[in-house]
Amino acid sequence: MHKATAVLFAGLSVVSVCASAAPKEPATPNPGIACGEAIARNPDFAPINGKIFLGNPANQPSDMLNISDKATDAEKPVISAWLSARQACFRQSVAWVQQQGGPKEYLSLLGDINAAAIARTEDLLAGRLTYGGYAKARHDLVERAKIETERLQRYLRAQ
């Protein structure tokens, strides 16, 4: 797995699912991935499990796109805590990419995708998105990340 590609998806939900034709695995695993897996299993987030896919959005079930509910006042603090936990994992992933010598272009892309994910979560918290709309936004971010990662890989190979 290409280390920067792994971290890109780690930045979205902190669980890597992308693979590329990179010649070797990094010597140390990305700690953000284990962090994200722990978040997905954390019972503190049970009140939103089933409304928000707590794991990697690339694995999000399509039926989540149909949820018409908005976040309740009781769910909003849980969503905020989940977002904070995800951001801690994201920071671990970014530090790992830097330690692995990942290209600055990947770090920039990671930041852009992460900022968009935060903005969509803020939209959910503000009532501007339903859970289904949030699931769609996350799905769209996964697709954008795939396209932009492929584009960036081609650019970096050409240099």
C-alpha positions in Angstrom: 0.0 0.0 0.0 1.3 3.4 -0.9 2.0 5.2 2.4 0.4 8.5 1.3 -2.6 6.9 -0.2 -3.1 4.9 3.0 -3.0 8.1 5.0 -5.4 9.9 2.7 -8.1 7.5 3.5 -7.0 7.4 7.1 -7.6 11.1 7.1 -11.2 10.6 6.0 -12.0 7.9 8.5 -8.6 6.7 9.7 -8.9 3.3 8.1 -7.0 2.6 5.0 -8.6 0.7 2.1 -6.7 1.9 -0.9 -3.9 0.0 -2.5 -1.5 1.0 -5.3 1.5 -0.4 -7.1 4.0 0.9 -4.6 7.0 -1.5 -4.4 7.1 -2.0 -0.6 5.2 -1.5 2.6 6.3 1.2 5.1 8.5 -0.1 7.9 6.0 1.0 10.6 2.2 0.9 10.4 0.2 4.1 10.4 -1.0 4.5 14.0 -4.0 6.5 12.8 -5.5 3.4 11.3 -5.5 1.5 14.6 -6.8 4.7 16.2 -9.7 4.9 13.8 -10.5 1.2 14.2 -10.7 1.8 18.0 -13.1 4.7 17.4 -15.4 2.5 15.3 -15.7 0.0 18.2 -15.9 2.6 21.0 -19.2 2.2 22.9 -19.3 5.9 23.7 -20.3 6.4 20.0 -23.1 3.8 20.1 -25.9 6.5 20.1 -24.9 7.5 16.5 -23.8 4.1 15.2 -26.2 3.2 12.5 -26.8 6.8 11.6 -23.2 7.6 10.9 -20.9 4.9 9.7 -18.2 5.1 12.3 -15.5 3.3 10.2 -14.0 4.0 6.9 -16.6 5.9 4.7 -15.4 3.8 1.7 -17.1 0.9 3.4 -20.3 2.8 4.3 -23.4 0.8 3.5 -25.5 2.4 0.7 -28.7 2.2 2.8 -27.2 5.0 5.0 -27.8 7.4 2.1 -31.6 7.1 2.8 -31.7 8.2 6.4 -33.9 11.3 6.6 -33.4 12.1 10.3 -31.4 15.0 11.4 -29.1 15.0 14.4 -31.0 15.4 17.7 -29.8 17.6 20.5 -28.9 14.5 22.4 -26.8 13.1 19.5 -24.9 16.4 18.7 -22.4 16.1 21.7 -21.7 12.5 20.6 -21.1 13.6 17.0 -18.8 16.3 18.3 -16.9 13.9 20.5 -16.6 11.5 17.5 -15.3 14.2 15.3 -12.7 15.2 17.9 -11.6 11.6 18.3 -11.3 11.3 14.5 -9.2 14.5 14.3 -6.8 13.1 16.9 -6.4 10.0 14.7 -6.0 12.3 11.6 -3.1 14.1 13.4 -1.4 10.8 14.1 -1.7 9.9 10.4 -0.3 13.2 9.2 2.6 12.9 11.6 3.2 9.3 10.3 3.2 10.5 6.6 5.7 13.2 7.6 7.9 10.6 9.3 7.7 8.4 6.2 8.8 11.2 4.0 5.5 11.5 2.2 5.3 14.2 -0.5 4.1 17.7 0.6 1.5 17.4 -2.1 -0.1 14.5 -0.3 -0.1 16.4 2.9 -1.9 19.3 1.2 -4.5 16.9 -0.3 -5.0 15.3 3.1 -5.6 18.7 4.6 -8.1 19.7 1.9 -10.1 16.4 2.2 -10.0 16.6 6.0 -11.2 20.2 6.0 -14.1 19.2 3.7 -15.0 16.3 6.0 -15.0 18.7 9.0 -17.2 21.1 7.2 -19.8 18.4 6.3 -19.8 17.3 9.9 -20.4 20.9 11.0 -23.3 21.0 8.5 -24.8 17.9 10.1 -24.4 19.4 13.6 -26.1 22.7 12.4 -29.0 20.8 10.9 -28.2 21.7 7.3 -27.7 18.0 6.5 -29.7 14.9 7.3 -27.8 11.8 8.2 -28.4 10.5 4.7 -27.1 13.8 3.2 -24.1 13.4 5.4 -23.5 9.9 4.2 -23.8 11.1 0.6 -21.3 13.9 1.3 -18.8 11.4 2.8 -19.3 9.1 -0.2 -18.6 12.0 -2.5 -15.4 12.8 -0.5 -14.2 9.3 -0.9 -14.7 9.5 -4.6 -13.0 12.9 -4.8 -10.1 11.5 -2.7 -9.7 8.6 -5.1 -9.7 10.8 -8.2 -7.3 13.4 -6.7 -5.0 10.7 -5.3 -4.7 9.1 -8.7 -4.2 12.4 -10.4 -1.5 13.3 -7.8 0.2 9.9 -8.2 0.4 10.4 -12.0 1.8 13.9 -11.5 4.5 12.7 -9.1 5.5 9.8 -11.3 5.9 12.2 -14.2 8.4 14.3 -12.3 
